[in-house]
Amino acid sequence: MVTKLAGGMRGVDHVAYPTWKMAETVHFYRDVLGFPLKHCILAPGWGNDPHPDFAHFFFDIGANGTIAFFYHFNTPEYSDLNIPDRINRARHLALAVDTLEELDHYQKRIEDGGYQLRFRIMHELIESIYVWDPNGYGIEISRPLRPLQEADSIDTELSIQALVDVTQGPEPTLAKVWGRKAELIAERLGVSHV
Amino acid sequence: MSSVFFADIPETEPIWKHAVGDSEFEVRHVGPYVELRFPDGITIDRQSTGVRHAVWYSCLGALDHARIAQFDKDALRIVADAGS
């Protein structure tokens, strides 16, 4: 089901990453995952800043969205060796399927394509598979385990408000967030405590 | 009294239903939450719940006048704490 926000937002147009591995990137996304190439721009560097000649190309990920890459000619490959592993794992793109069979299908494509699945995890509300793409970017593919309920929405709202409140104070901790949430539950839901 | 809140969603049900109180405690539904009100402490044995890791470690909603005494792969123990 395609849904839109009140302002008209309806999803991702594209997410873009730099690559220095053309062949491997095309193989992984087009051949291994089966994402059709949708568009490619070849252009000389232009604009005010010094800019290398480049290619900008887009793989279809469904629902009118794409994952895109820039290939900049004659530029040294960049990699931040200082980035903590925790941060590198936190930055990732999660793609969506609807069913267990579809998730199994992508796991098989990844493994048959010679890539190692990093994890398969049943999270709280989704089940996910994880793989590093040839560039070292984290790719997750997820299926929903159940639809979201009103309780999920309210709990999310209170968690975020508690997080905002606690992180504006000194020494934020998870214990403080749980405590602040109890106050918010009392305020919002009229709980009486004796 | 102290309270622990769990979001009233299917994933938390096997958790709060396996709570064991140090003494008698009350379970009540508050909006989209299940509240366990207790005077001293409650313990939930992880194995008794049968829930997966992600659900276990994200189950806790809120704490009122209570603090975590243990929250690991074996158990969740919450005790009364006047200061929080």
Interface residues (C-beta under 8 A of the other chain):
Chain A: I121 M122 H123 E124 R146 Q149 E150 A151 D152 I154 D155 L158 A162 A175 W178 G179 K181 A182 E183 L184 I185 A186 R188 L189 V191 H193 V194
Chain B: M1 S3 F5 A7 D8 I9 P10 E11 V30 G31 P32 Y33 E35 R52 A54 V55 S58 L60 G61 A62 L63 D64 H65 R67 I68 S84
